[in-house]
Amino acid sequence: MNLDNYVSERLAKENISENSFWEGYEDFKIGAFIREARENSGLTQEELAKRIHTTKSVISRMENHSEDMKLSTIEKVAKALGKQVRIAIF
């Protein structure tokens, strides 16, 4: 699933306006990126959880409510998915 499809699903599922969605976008876009990377890697939430020694519910929270995620956690997930984290300040 790509980010556009994910956004469409969230809008429909949560019955919110597009404006409200984009106002909160910054709070969960990292979770959307994690979900997309996990799915592109062919892993379930449970499989990713096992790789980083946590539970499926933690992965679900990361993907759906990632307001305050530690950088070390993001790096651990990226490594488990064979990815790297890059940060830019504009």
N, C-alpha and C positions, 0 to 999 in steps of 0.2 A: 504494500500500500504506500502510495506517495503522500507527501504532505498535503497536497490539495484535496485528495480523497479523505484524508484524516480530518481536515478542517470541515469539509462538507458533512461528514458523519457526526462530528461534535455539534455542529449547528443544529442538525436534525434531532440528535439524541437529547440534547439539553434544552431544546426549544428556546434558544436565545437569539437575539438579533445579531446581524453581522457586525454592527457597530460595537455592541457589547463584547462580542467575541474578540475583536481586534484590540480593544482596550485591555483585555486580559491576556492577550497573546504572549507578551513578553514573559509572563509568569509560567507558561507551560511549554514554550517552544522547545526547550531543551528536552523535555519529556517526549515531545513529538519526534525529535531527531533520534532519540534513543529507540523509540518504538520502530521507526522506519529502518534504522540500522539493524535492529534485532530481527525484524521480519525479512530484510534483505539477506541476512545471514542464515535464514532458514531455522531459527531457533524459536522455541516457545518461551513464554515467560518463566516457566518452571526450569527449563534447561539453562537459561541465562542465570537464574537465581542460584542454581547449583554451582555454576562456574565461579560466581563471586561469593559463595558461601552465605547466602541469605535465603529468603522465602519468596515465593511467587507473589504474595501480597505486597512485599516491598517493591518488587519490580513494577507491579501495577500502579502503586502510588507514585513511583518515579515517572512513569509514562503519562499519568493522568493528572497529577497534582504536584508538579515539580517546583513549587515556589521557592524553596529554600534548600537546595541540594548542595552538598559540599563538593568542592572541586576534586578532592581525593576520591569521592564516590563516582563522579563522572569519569575520572581517569580509569578507575577499576573496571567500570562497565565497558569503556572503550577498548581497553586491553583485552577483555574477555571476548569482544566482538572482532578483534583483529584490527582495530581502528586507533587513531590518534586524536588527541584533543588539541585544538588550536584556539588561542584566545586573541582577540584583537580589540584594541581600544581606539575609538575614532574621535 
